[in-house]
């Protein structure tokens, strides 16, 4: 498999692609929805809520944290997760601008 060659794209294009990855799996969408609903939770709570195995939930949490959309704080032997509101707002602004683009009316297409 070849390299992604992300350096040939703009920072904005790379950022949109990174944010879009967060929505690339329904489990990550479900995790984000649950975190918005209850504000904070532990991995074990998500296992019960979503119904996937703990290692699977942990991998999705790791990805969401890497993408910057959630953050976690260690509490004893567990990690408490919540939405990173600053990064969420940034993602919303960037994605709203991108998704808000419309085609100009033309007589014909192609």
Biopython code that builds the backbone (N, CA, C, O; Angstrom):
import numpy as np
from Bio.PDB.StructureBuilder import StructureBuilder

atoms = [
    (1, "UNK", "N", (0.845, -1.173, 0.000)),
    (1, "UNK", "CA", (0.000, 0.000, 0.000)),
    (1, "UNK", "C", (0.894, 1.241, 0.000)),
    (1, "UNK", "O", (1.888, 1.295, 0.724)),
    (2, "UNK", "N", (0.540, 2.228, -0.807)),
    (2, "UNK", "CA", (1.342, 3.432, -0.926)),
    (2, "UNK", "C", (1.114, 4.393, 0.225)),
    (2, "UNK", "O", (0.215, 4.217, 1.048)),
    (3, "UNK", "N", (1.952, 5.410, 0.255)),
    (3, "UNK", "CA", (1.821, 6.448, 1.263)),
    (3, "UNK", "C", (0.643, 7.350, 0.930)),
    (3, "UNK", "O", (0.248, 7.461, -0.231)),
    (4, "UNK", "N", (0.080, 7.996, 1.948)),
    (4, "UNK", "CA", (-1.072, 8.866, 1.747)),
    (4, "UNK", "C", (-0.697, 10.185, 1.087)),
    (4, "UNK", "O", (-1.556, 10.857, 0.514)),
    (5, "UNK", "N", (0.578, 10.563, 1.161)),
    (5, "UNK", "CA", (1.067, 11.814, 0.586)),
    (5, "UNK", "C", (0.268, 13.016, 1.089)),
    (5, "UNK", "O", (-0.083, 13.906, 0.314)),
    (6, "UNK", "N", (-0.013, 13.034, 2.378)),
    (6, "UNK", "CA", (-0.808, 14.119, 2.949)),
    (6, "UNK", "C", (-0.147, 15.475, 2.786)),
    (6, "UNK", "O", (-0.821, 16.503, 2.838)),
    (7, "UNK", "N", (1.165, 15.490, 2.590)),
    (7, "UNK", "CA", (1.875, 16.763, 2.476)),
    (7, "UNK", "C", (1.524, 17.523, 1.196)),
    (7, "UNK", "O", (1.801, 18.719, 1.100)),
    (8, "UNK", "N", (0.927, 16.858, 0.221)),
    (8, "UNK", "CA", (0.562, 17.560, -1.015)),
    (8, "UNK", "C", (-0.795, 18.258, -0.905)),
    (8, "UNK", "O", (-1.208, 18.969, -1.821)),
    (9, "UNK", "N", (-1.485, 18.053, 0.219)),
    (9, "UNK", "CA", (-2.789, 18.662, 0.422)),
    (9, "UNK", "C", (-2.685, 19.808, 1.424)),
    (9, "UNK", "O", (-1.734, 19.880, 2.202)),
    (10, "UNK", "N", (-3.666, 20.698, 1.399)),
    (10, "UNK", "CA", (-3.649, 21.831, 2.323)),
    (10, "UNK", "C", (-3.906, 21.352, 3.743)),
    (10, "UNK", "O", (-4.415, 20.252, 3.959)),
    (11, "UNK", "N", (-3.549, 22.186, 4.701)),
    (11, "UNK", "CA", (-3.834, 21.871, 6.106)),
    (11, "UNK", "C", (-5.327, 21.655, 6.301)),
    (11, "UNK", "O", (-5.737, 20.740, 7.014)),
    (12, "UNK", "N", (-6.141, 22.498, 5.667)),
    (12, "UNK", "CA", (-7.592, 22.371, 5.800)),
    (12, "UNK", "C", (-8.085, 21.034, 5.242)),
    (12, "UNK", "O", (-8.917, 20.377, 5.868)),
    (13, "UNK", "N", (-7.593, 20.630, 4.097)),
    (13, "UNK", "CA", (-7.995, 19.348, 3.507)),
    (13, "UNK", "C", (-7.605, 18.188, 4.411)),
    (13, "UNK", "O", (-8.382, 17.252, 4.598)),
    (14, "UNK", "N", (-6.414, 18.249, 4.964)),
    (14, "UNK", "CA", (-5.975, 17.199, 5.886)),
    (14, "UNK", "C", (-6.836, 17.189, 7.140)),
    (14, "UNK", "O", (-7.199, 16.123, 7.639)),
    (15, "UNK", "N", (-7.164, 18.368, 7.649)),
    (15, "UNK", "CA", (-7.952, 18.448, 8.868)),
    (15, "UNK", "C", (-9.372, 17.926, 8.650)),
    (15, "UNK", "O", (-9.907, 17.214, 9.499)),
    (16, "UNK", "N", (-9.979, 18.274, 7.527)),
    (16, "UNK", "CA", (-11.320, 17.764, 7.204)),
    (16, "UNK", "C", (-11.291, 16.251, 7.139)),
    (16, "UNK", "O", (-12.192, 15.587, 7.653)),
    (17, "UNK", "N", (-10.263, 15.700, 6.512)),
    (17, "UNK", "CA", (-10.157, 14.254, 6.402)),
    (17, "UNK", "C", (-9.994, 13.584, 7.763)),
    (17, "UNK", "O", (-10.555, 12.516, 8.005)),
    (18, "UNK", "N", (-9.226, 14.214, 8.649)),
    (18, "UNK", "CA", (-9.037, 13.669, 9.998)),
    (18, "UNK", "C", (-10.356, 13.696, 10.769)),
    (18, "UNK", "O", (-10.723, 12.713, 11.413)),
    (19, "UNK", "N", (-11.065, 14.819, 10.703)),
    (19, "UNK", "CA", (-12.341, 14.914, 11.409)),
    (19, "UNK", "C", (-13.361, 13.928, 10.831)),
    (19, "UNK", "O", (-14.127, 13.318, 11.577)),
    (20, "UNK", "N", (-13.370, 13.774, 9.513)),
    (20, "UNK", "CA", (-14.322, 12.855, 8.884)),
    (20, "UNK", "C", (-14.077, 11.420, 9.339)),
    (20, "UNK", "O", (-15.010, 10.620, 9.403)),
    (21, "UNK", "N", (-12.843, 11.096, 9.651)),
    (21, "UNK", "CA", (-12.518, 9.744, 10.111)),
    (21, "UNK", "C", (-13.266, 9.408, 11.405)),
    (21, "UNK", "O", (-13.608, 8.250, 11.646)),
    (22, "UNK", "N", (-13.516, 10.416, 12.226)),
    (22, "UNK", "CA", (-14.235, 10.184, 13.483)),
    (22, "UNK", "C", (-15.618, 9.612, 13.220)),
    (22, "UNK", "O", (-16.143, 8.849, 14.031)),
    (23, "UNK", "N", (-16.210, 9.979, 12.088)),
    (23, "UNK", "CA", (-17.560, 9.523, 11.760)),
    (23, "UNK", "C", (-17.551, 8.322, 10.832)),
    (23, "UNK", "O", (-18.595, 7.918, 10.320)),
    (24, "UNK", "N", (-16.379, 7.756, 10.615)),
    (24, "UNK", "CA", (-16.219, 6.644, 9.685)),
    (24, "UNK", "C", (-16.630, 5.297, 10.241)),
    (24, "UNK", "O", (-16.598, 4.303, 9.516)),
    (25, "UNK", "N", (-17.016, 5.235, 11.502)),
    (25, "UNK", "CA", (-17.478, 3.979, 12.092)),
    (25, "UNK", "C", (-18.648, 4.283, 13.013)),
    (25, "UNK", "O", (-18.572, 5.208, 13.822)),
    (26, "UNK", "N", (-19.726, 3.520, 12.902)),
    (26, "UNK", "CA", (-20.906, 3.806, 13.731)),
    (26, "UNK", "C", (-20.641, 3.714, 15.237)),
    (26, "UNK", "O", (-21.328, 4.364, 16.025)),
    (27, "UNK", "N", (-19.660, 2.920, 15.638)),
    (27, "UNK", "CA", (-19.349, 2.833, 17.074)),
    (27, "UNK", "C", (-18.812, 4.166, 17.589)),
    (27, "UNK", "O", (-19.140, 4.577, 18.702)),
    (28, "UNK", "N", (-17.993, 4.839, 16.790)),
    (28, "UNK", "CA", (-17.469, 6.143, 17.215)),
    (28, "UNK", "C", (-18.589, 7.177, 17.278)),
    (28, "UNK", "O", (-18.613, 8.019, 18.175)),
    (29, "UNK", "N", (-19.511, 7.111, 16.327)),
    (29, "UNK", "CA", (-20.671, 8.011, 16.357)),
    (29, "UNK", "C", (-21.485, 7.749, 17.617)),
    (29, "UNK", "O", (-21.901, 8.689, 18.293)),
    (30, "UNK", "N", (-21.715, 6.486, 17.935)),
    (30, "UNK", "CA", (-22.489, 6.129, 19.136)),
    (30, "UNK", "C", (-21.781, 6.595, 20.401)),
    (30, "UNK", "O", (-22.429, 7.079, 21.329)),
    (31, "UNK", "N", (-20.471, 6.455, 20.448)),
    (31, "UNK", "CA", (-19.695, 6.909, 21.612)),
    (31, "UNK", "C", (-19.848, 8.412, 21.777)),
    (31, "UNK", "O", (-20.114, 8.888, 22.881)),
    (32, "UNK", "N", (-19.682, 9.167, 20.693)),
    (32, "UNK", "CA", (-19.827, 10.622, 20.768)),
    (32, "UNK", "C", (-21.234, 11.014, 21.205)),
    (32, "UNK", "O", (-21.395, 11.900, 22.044)),
    (33, "UNK", "N", (-22.252, 10.367, 20.648)),
    (33, "UNK", "CA", (-23.629, 10.669, 21.035)),
    (33, "UNK", "C", (-23.848, 10.397, 22.522)),
    (33, "UNK", "O", (-24.491, 11.184, 23.217)),
    (34, "UNK", "N", (-23.313, 9.284, 23.001)),
    (34, "UNK", "CA", (-23.473, 8.941, 24.418)),
    (34, "UNK", "C", (-22.750, 9.950, 25.313)),
    (34, "UNK", "O", (-23.278, 10.356, 26.348)),
    (35, "UNK", "N", (-21.559, 10.347, 24.919)),
    (35, "UNK", "CA", (-20.821, 11.323, 25.723)),
    (35, "UNK", "C", (-21.541, 12.667, 25.769)),
    (35, "UNK", "O", (-21.517, 13.340, 26.800)),
    (36, "UNK", "N", (-22.177, 13.068, 24.678)),
    (36, "UNK", "CA", (-22.956, 14.310, 24.697)),
    (36, "UNK", "C", (-24.170, 14.177, 25.611)),
    (36, "UNK", "O", (-24.561, 15.127, 26.289)),
    (37, "UNK", "N", (-24.750, 13.000, 25.617)),
    (37, "UNK", "CA", (-25.968, 12.784, 26.412)),
    (37, "UNK", "C", (-25.674, 12.802, 27.908)),
    (37, "UNK", "O", (-26.450, 13.361, 28.684)),
    (38, "UNK", "N", (-24.551, 12.192, 28.324)),
    (38, "UNK", "CA", (-24.299, 12.079, 29.766)),
    (38, "UNK", "C", (-23.108, 12.889, 30.249)),
    (38, "UNK", "O", (-22.811, 12.895, 31.444)),
    (39, "UNK", "N", (-22.423, 13.572, 29.342)),
    (39, "UNK", "CA", (-21.306, 14.460, 29.643)),
    (39, "UNK", "C", (-19.988, 13.725, 29.884)),
    (39, "UNK", "O", (-19.007, 14.027, 29.204)),
    (40, "UNK", "N", (-19.919, 12.788, 30.807)),
    (40, "UNK", "CA", (-18.679, 12.028, 31.035)),
    (40, "UNK", "C", (-19.032, 10.574, 31.306)),
    (40, "UNK", "O", (-20.131, 10.264, 31.765)),
    (41, "UNK", "N", (-18.097, 9.695, 31.020)),
    (41, "UNK", "CA", (-18.317, 8.292, 31.369)),
    (41, "UNK", "C", (-17.005, 7.521, 31.322)),
    (41, "UNK", "O", (-15.978, 8.023, 30.866)),
    (42, "UNK", "N", (-17.070, 6.306, 31.799)),
    (42, "UNK", "CA", (-15.934, 5.397, 31.815)),
    (42, "UNK", "C", (-16.116, 4.370, 30.700)),
    (42, "UNK", "O", (-17.233, 4.138, 30.239)),
    (43, "UNK", "N", (-15.041, 3.772, 30.280)),
    (43, "UNK", "CA", (-15.068, 2.779, 29.206)),
    (43, "UNK", "C", (-16.078, 1.671, 29.503)),
    (43, "UNK", "O", (-16.813, 1.249, 28.611)),
    (44, "UNK", "N", (-16.119, 1.207, 30.728)),
    (44, "UNK", "CA", (-17.052, 0.138, 31.104)),
    (44, "UNK", "C", (-18.503, 0.530, 30.887)),
    (44, "UNK", "O", (-19.328, -0.303, 30.512)),
    (45, "UNK", "N", (-18.819, 1.812, 31.124)),
    (45, "UNK", "CA", (-20.178, 2.298, 30.876)),
    (45, "UNK", "C", (-20.518, 2.201, 29.391)),
    (45, "UNK", "O", (-21.638, 1.849, 29.019)),
    (46, "UNK", "N", (-19.543, 2.518, 28.557)),
    (46, "UNK", "CA", (-19.764, 2.462, 27.115)),
    (46, "UNK", "C", (-19.937, 1.028, 26.634)),
    (46, "UNK", "O", (-20.715, 0.774, 25.716)),
    (47, "UNK", "N", (-19.225, 0.096, 27.240)),
    (47, "UNK", "CA", (-19.369, -1.319, 26.887)),
    (47, "UNK", "C", (-20.812, -1.745, 27.116)),
    (47, "UNK", "O", (-21.410, -2.407, 26.267)),
    (48, "UNK", "N", (-21.371, -1.367, 28.257)),
    (48, "UNK", "CA", (-22.769, -1.710, 28.570)),
    (48, "UNK", "C", (-23.735, -0.990, 27.637)),
    (48, "UNK", "O", (-24.699, -1.589, 27.159)),
    (49, "UNK", "N", (-23.487, 0.275, 27.378)),
    (49, "UNK", "CA", (-24.390, 1.102, 26.568)),
    (49, "UNK", "C", (-24.386, 0.689, 25.094)),
    (49, "UNK", "O", (-25.446, 0.587, 24.477)),
    (50, "UNK", "N", (-23.217, 0.454, 24.538)),
    (50, "UNK", "CA", (-23.102, 0.221, 23.098)),
    (50, "UNK", "C", (-23.157, -1.260, 22.746)),
    (50, "UNK", "O", (-23.636, -1.631, 21.675)),
    (51, "UNK", "N", (-22.668, -2.101, 23.645)),
    (51, "UNK", "CA", (-22.775, -3.534, 23.415)),
    (51, "UNK", "C", (-21.611, -4.160, 22.680)),
    (51, "UNK", "O", (-21.712, -5.298, 22.219)),
    (52, "UNK", "N", (-20.511, -3.442, 22.561)),
    (52, "UNK", "CA", (-19.312, -4.018, 21.959)),
    (52, "UNK", "C", (-18.349, -4.435, 23.059)),
    (52, "UNK", "O", (-18.493, -4.021, 24.209)),
    (53, "UNK", "N", (-17.380, -5.245, 22.710)),
    (53, "UNK", "CA", (-16.391, -5.719, 23.671)),
    (53, "UNK", "C", (-15.522, -4.558, 24.163)),
    (53, "UNK", "O", (-15.315, -3.579, 23.446)),
    (54, "UNK", "N", (-15.025, -4.678, 25.377)),
    (54, "UNK", "CA", (-14.210, -3.630, 25.991)),
    (54, "UNK", "C", (-12.989, -3.273, 25.137)),
    (54, "UNK", "O", (-12.710, -2.086, 24.970)),
    (55, "UNK", "N", (-12.243, -4.253, 24.585)),
    (55, "UNK", "CA", (-11.097, -3.868, 23.755)),
    (55, "UNK", "C", (-11.507, -3.069, 22.507)),
    (55, "UNK", "O", (-10.781, -2.174, 22.072)),
    (56, "UNK", "N", (-12.664, -3.396, 21.943)),
    (56, "UNK", "CA", (-13.161, -2.676, 20.770)),
    (56, "UNK", "C", (-13.506, -1.243, 21.137)),
    (56, "UNK", "O", (-13.127, -0.309, 20.431)),
    (57, "UNK", "N", (-14.225, -1.066, 22.243)),
    (57, "UNK", "CA", (-14.565, 0.284, 22.724)),
    (57, "UNK", "C", (-13.283, 1.060, 23.010)),
    (57, "UNK", "O", (-13.174, 2.232, 22.652)),
    (58, "UNK", "N", (-12.321, 0.418, 23.647)),
    (58, "UNK", "CA", (-11.055, 1.084, 23.960)),
    (58, "UNK", "C", (-10.342, 1.566, 22.703)),
    (58, "UNK", "O", (-9.776, 2.659, 22.695)),
    (59, "UNK", "N", (-10.364, 0.767, 21.645)),
    (59, "UNK", "CA", (-9.724, 1.167, 20.391)),
    (59, "UNK", "C", (-10.424, 2.393, 19.793)),
    (59, "UNK", "O", (-9.767, 3.313, 19.305)),
    (60, "UNK", "N", (-11.754, 2.397, 19.834)),
    (60, "UNK", "CA", (-12.497, 3.545, 19.303)),
    (60, "UNK", "C", (-12.258, 4.788, 20.160)),
    (60, "UNK", "O", (-12.137, 5.890, 19.626)),
    (61, "UNK", "N", (-12.190, 4.623, 21.472)),
    (61, "UNK", "CA", (-11.887, 5.752, 22.357)),
    (61, "UNK", "C", (-10.489, 6.293, 22.062)),
    (61, "UNK", "O", (-10.275, 7.505, 22.023)),
    (62, "UNK", "N", (-9.556, 5.387, 21.859)),
    (62, "UNK", "CA", (-8.179, 5.790, 21.539)),
    (62, "UNK", "C", (-8.155, 6.604, 20.252)),
    (62, "UNK", "O", (-7.461, 7.618, 20.173)),
    (63, "UNK", "N", (-8.904, 6.171, 19.246)),
    (63, "UNK", "CA", (-8.954, 6.883, 17.969)),
    (63, "UNK", "C", (-9.597, 8.259, 18.143)),
    (63, "UNK", "O", (-9.085, 9.248, 17.618)),
    (64, "UNK", "N", (-10.709, 8.333, 18.871)),
    (64, "UNK", "CA", (-11.373, 9.622, 19.096)),
    (64, "UNK", "C", (-10.485, 10.574, 19.886)),
    (64, "UNK", "O", (-10.487, 11.782, 19.651)),
    (65, "UNK", "N", (-9.733, 10.020, 20.818)),
    (65, "UNK", "CA", (-8.808, 10.849, 21.599)),
    (65, "UNK", "C", (-7.670, 11.333, 20.701)),
    (65, "UNK", "O", (-7.277, 12.497, 20.777)),
    (66, "UNK", "N", (-7.140, 10.456, 19.859)),
    (66, "UNK", "CA", (-6.076, 10.823, 18.924)),
    (66, "UNK", "C", (-6.564, 11.920, 17.969)),
    (66, "UNK", "O", (-5.812, 12.836, 17.635)),
    (67, "UNK", "N", (-7.811, 11.823, 17.538)),
    (67, "UNK", "CA", (-8.394, 12.823, 16.643)),
    (67, "UNK", "C", (-8.680, 14.132, 17.371)),
    (67, "UNK", "O", (-8.945, 15.154, 16.737)),
    (68, "UNK", "N", (-8.628, 14.101, 18.704)),
    (68, "UNK", "CA", (-8.800, 15.313, 19.491)),
    (68, "UNK", "C", (-10.235, 15.650, 19.844)),
    (68, "UNK", "O", (-10.495, 16.725, 20.386)),
    (69, "UNK", "N", (-11.177, 14.756, 19.549)),
    (69, "UNK", "CA", (-12.570, 15.071, 19.815)),
    (69, "UNK", "C", (-13.005, 14.727, 21.231)),
    (69, "UNK", "O", (-14.012, 15.244, 21.714)),
    (70, "UNK", "N", (-12.254, 13.861, 21.898)),
    (70, "UNK", "CA", (-12.547, 13.561, 23.295)),
    (70, "UNK", "C", (-11.262, 13.688, 24.096)),
    (70, "UNK", "O", (-10.161, 13.701, 23.546)),
    (71, "UNK", "N", (-11.428, 13.782, 25.395)),
    (71, "UNK", "CA", (-10.272, 13.775, 26.282)),
    (71, "UNK", "C", (-10.611, 12.851, 27.444)),
    (71, "UNK", "O", (-11.777, 12.576, 27.726)),
    (72, "UNK", "N", (-9.568, 12.384, 28.105)),
    (72, "UNK", "CA", (-9.772, 11.462, 29.208)),
    (72, "UNK", "C", (-8.889, 11.816, 30.386)),
    (72, "UNK", "O", (-7.752, 12.257, 30.223)),
    (73, "UNK", "N", (-9.431, 11.618, 31.568)),
    (73, "UNK", "CA", (-8.657, 11.826, 32.792)),
    (73, "UNK", "C", (-8.661, 10.536, 33.594)),
    (73, "UNK", "O", (-9.676, 9.847, 33.696)),
    (74, "UNK", "N", (-7.511, 10.228, 34.154)),
    (74, "UNK", "CA", (-7.362, 9.002, 34.929)),
    (74, "UNK", "C", (-7.974, 9.208, 36.307)),
    (74, "UNK", "O", (-7.671, 10.177, 37.003)),
    (75, "UNK", "N", (-8.837, 8.279, 36.684)),
    (75, "UNK", "CA", (-9.445, 8.282, 38.013)),
    (75, "UNK", "C", (-9.264, 6.880, 38.590)),
    (75, "UNK", "O", (-10.030, 5.964, 38.288)),
    (76, "UNK", "N", (-8.255, 6.736, 39.411)),
    (76, "UNK", "CA", (-7.927, 5.415, 39.955)),
    (76, "UNK", "C", (-7.382, 4.534, 38.856)),
    (76, "UNK", "O", (-6.384, 4.865, 38.216)),
    (77, "UNK", "N", (-8.046, 3.398, 38.636)),
    (77, "UNK", "CA", (-7.606, 2.482, 37.581)),
    (77, "UNK", "C", (-8.418, 2.663, 36.295)),
    (77, "UNK", "O", (-8.236, 1.913, 35.336)),
    (78, "UNK", "N", (-9.309, 3.651, 36.275)),
    (78, "UNK", "CA", (-10.165, 3.882, 35.113)),
    (78, "UNK", "C", (-9.862, 5.231, 34.477)),
    (78, "UNK", "O", (-9.206, 6.086, 35.071)),
    (79, "UNK", "N", (-10.349, 5.396, 33.267)),
    (79, "UNK", "CA", (-10.235, 6.674, 32.577)),
    (79, "UNK", "C", (-11.647, 7.195, 32.329)),
    (79, "UNK", "O", (-12.502, 6.483, 31.802)),
    (80, "UNK", "N", (-11.874, 8.436, 32.715)),
    (80, "UNK", "CA", (-13.162, 9.097, 32.514)),
    (80, "UNK", "C", (-13.066, 9.934, 31.237)),
    (80, "UNK", "O", (-12.172, 10.771, 31.110)),
    (81, "UNK", "N", (-13.975, 9.713, 30.300)),
    (81, "UNK", "CA", (-13.928, 10.396, 29.011)),
    (81, "UNK", "C", (-15.027, 11.446, 28.892)),
    (81, "UNK", "O", (-16.112, 11.304, 29.455)),
    (82, "UNK", "N", (-14.713, 12.512, 28.140)),
    (82, "UNK", "CA", (-15.704, 13.537, 27.826)),
    (82, "UNK", "C", (-15.331, 14.180, 26.497)),
    (82, "UNK", "O", (-14.220, 14.005, 25.996)),
    (83, "UNK", "N", (-16.274, 14.925, 25.935)),
    (83, "UNK", "CA", (-16.029, 15.649, 24.690)),
    (83, "UNK", "C", (-15.039, 16.778, 24.956)),
    (83, "UNK", "O", (-15.164, 17.488, 25.954)),
    (84, "UNK", "N", (-14.058, 16.951, 24.073)),
    (84, "UNK", "CA", (-13.156, 18.100, 24.147)),
    (84, "UNK", "C", (-13.877, 19.233, 23.416)),
    (84, "UNK", "O", (-13.830, 19.315, 22.188)),
    (85, "UNK", "N", (-14.543, 20.104, 24.175)),
    (85, "UNK", "CA", (-15.432, 21.099, 23.592)),
    (85, "UNK", "C", (-14.711, 22.085, 22.678)),
    (85, "UNK", "O", (-15.279, 22.499, 21.668)),
    (86, "UNK", "N", (-13.486, 22.471, 22.999)),
    (86, "UNK", "CA", (-12.750, 23.406, 22.137)),
    (86, "UNK", "C", (-12.485, 22.778, 20.770)),
    (86, "UNK", "O", (-12.697, 23.416, 19.739)),
    (87, "UNK", "N", (-12.024, 21.537, 20.766)),
    (87, "UNK", "CA", (-11.752, 20.847, 19.504)),
    (87, "UNK", "C", (-13.041, 20.520, 18.759)),
    (87, "UNK", "O", (-13.079, 20.555, 17.529)),
    (88, "UNK", "N", (-14.098, 20.202, 19.510)),
    (88, "UNK", "CA", (-15.394, 19.918, 18.878)),
    (88, "UNK", "C", (-15.892, 21.169, 18.142)),
    (88, "UNK", "O", (-16.376, 21.076, 17.013)),
    (89, "UNK", "N", (-15.772, 22.337, 18.784)),
    (89, "UNK", "CA", (-16.209, 23.583, 18.147)),
    (89, "UNK", "C", (-15.384, 23.862, 16.899)),
    (89, "UNK", "O", (-15.932, 24.258, 15.870)),
    (90, "UNK", "N", (-14.075, 23.659, 16.979)),
    (90, "UNK", "CA", (-13.216, 23.859, 15.818)),
    (90, "UNK", "C", (-13.625, 22.931, 14.678)),
    (90, "UNK", "O", (-13.713, 23.352, 13.525)),
    (91, "UNK", "N", (-13.876, 21.656, 15.014)),
    (91, "UNK", "CA", (-14.292, 20.685, 14.009)),
    (91, "UNK", "C", (-15.622, 21.109, 13.389)),
    (91, "UNK", "O", (-15.790, 21.046, 12.171)),
    (92, "UNK", "N", (-16.566, 21.542, 14.226)),
    (92, "UNK", "CA", (-17.869, 21.977, 13.716)),
    (92, "UNK", "C", (-17.728, 23.145, 12.748)),
    (92, "UNK", "O", (-18.358, 23.158, 11.691)),
    (93, "UNK", "N", (-16.909, 24.117, 13.103)),
    (93, "UNK", "CA", (-16.715, 25.289, 12.249)),
    (93, "UNK", "C", (-16.132, 24.896, 10.895)),
    (93, "UNK", "O", (-16.607, 25.338, 9.849)),
    (94, "UNK", "N", (-15.101, 24.066, 10.929)),
    (94, "UNK", "CA", (-14.436, 23.637, 9.694)),
    (94, "UNK", "C", (-15.376, 22.791, 8.833)),
    (94, "UNK", "O", (-15.473, 23.000, 7.624)),
    (95, "UNK", "N", (-16.066, 21.836, 9.460)),
    (95, "UNK", "CA", (-16.954, 20.953, 8.702)),
    (95, "UNK", "C", (-18.191, 21.696, 8.195)),
    (95, "UNK", "O", (-18.682, 21.399, 7.105)),
    (96, "UNK", "N", (-18.702, 22.657, 8.968)),
    (96, "UNK", "CA", (-19.860, 23.443, 8.527)),
    (96, "UNK", "C", (-19.507, 24.246, 7.287)),
    (96, "UNK", "O", (-20.291, 24.316, 6.341)),
    (97, "UNK", "N", (-18.320, 24.855, 7.294)),
    (97, "UNK", "CA", (-17.889, 25.613, 6.121)),
    (97, "UNK", "C", (-17.736, 24.692, 4.909)),
    (97, "UNK", "O", (-18.169, 25.026, 3.806)),
    (98, "UNK", "N", (-17.122, 23.543, 5.126)),
    (98, "UNK", "CA", (-16.909, 22.598, 4.030)),
    (98, "UNK", "C", (-18.236, 22.043, 3.507)),
    (98, "UNK", "O", (-18.466, 22.032, 2.298)),
    (99, "UNK", "N", (-19.096, 21.591, 4.393)),
    (99, "UNK", "CA", (-20.368, 20.982, 3.988)),
    (99, "UNK", "C", (-21.383, 22.014, 3.513)),
    (99, "UNK", "O", (-22.368, 21.661, 2.866)),
    (100, "UNK", "N", (-21.150, 23.287, 3.830)),
    (100, "UNK", "CA", (-22.057, 24.342, 3.424)),
    (100, "UNK", "C", (-21.836, 24.825, 2.003)),
    (100, "UNK", "O", (-22.561, 25.695, 1.521)),
    (101, "UNK", "N", (-20.850, 24.271, 1.335)),
    (101, "UNK", "CA", (-20.594, 24.666, -0.053)),
    (101, "UNK", "C", (-21.730, 24.179, -0.942)),
    (101, "UNK", "O", (-22.237, 23.071, -0.769)),
    (102, "UNK", "N", (-22.117, 25.009, -1.881)),
    (102, "UNK", "CA", (-23.151, 24.627, -2.844)),
    (102, "UNK", "C", (-22.632, 24.859, -4.254)),
    (102, "UNK", "O", (-21.801, 25.734, -4.497)),
    (103, "UNK", "N", (-23.130, 24.073, -5.154)),
    (103, "UNK", "CA", (-22.786, 24.255, -6.557)),
    (103, "UNK", "C", (-23.527, 25.462, -7.088)),
    (103, "UNK", "O", (-24.681, 25.706, -6.738)),
    (104, "UNK", "N", (-22.855, 26.207, -7.930)),
    (104, "UNK", "CA", (-23.516, 27.309, -8.613)),
    (104, "UNK", "C", (-24.408, 26.722, -9.702)),
    (104, "UNK", "O", (-24.016, 25.761, -10.365)),
    (105, "UNK", "N", (-25.591, 27.279, -9.896)),
    (105, "UNK", "CA", (-26.481, 26.736, -10.940)),
    (105, "UNK", "C", (-25.834, 26.851, -12.325)),
    (105, "UNK", "O", (-25.252, 27.875, -12.680)),
    (106, "UNK", "N", (-25.955, 25.779, -13.080)),
    (106, "UNK", "CA", (-25.420, 25.746, -14.439)),
    (106, "UNK", "C", (-26.521, 25.236, -15.361)),
    (106, "UNK", "O", (-27.477, 24.597, -14.922)),
    (107, "UNK", "N", (-26.364, 25.527, -16.628)),
    (107, "UNK", "CA", (-27.346, 25.032, -17.606)),
    (107, "UNK", "C", (-27.247, 23.516, -17.735)),
    (107, "UNK", "O", (-28.256, 22.820, -17.846)),
    (108, "UNK", "N", (-26.011, 23.020, -17.720)),
    (108, "UNK", "CA", (-25.795, 21.591, -17.902)),
    (108, "UNK", "C", (-24.709, 21.108, -16.962)),
    (108, "UNK", "O", (-23.894, 21.881, -16.459)),
    (109, "UNK", "N", (-24.725, 19.844, -16.751)),
    (109, "UNK", "CA", (-23.643, 19.221, -15.986)),
    (109, "UNK", "C", (-22.879, 18.300, -16.933)),
    (109, "UNK", "O", (-23.473, 17.524, -17.683)),
    (110, "UNK", "N", (-21.565, 18.399, -16.885)),
    (110, "UNK", "CA", (-20.679, 17.552, -17.682)),
    (110, "UNK", "C", (-20.973, 17.690, -19.153)),
    (110, "UNK", "O", (-20.321, 17.046, -19.976)),
]
sb = StructureBuilder()
sb.init_structure("model")
sb.init_model(0)
sb.init_chain("A")
sb.init_seg("    ")
for serial, (resi, resn, name, xyz) in enumerate(atoms, 1):
    if name == "N":
        sb.init_residue(resn, " ", resi, " ")
    sb.init_atom(name, np.array(xyz, "f"), 0.0, 1.0, " ", f" {name:<3s}", serial, name[0])
structure = sb.get_structure()
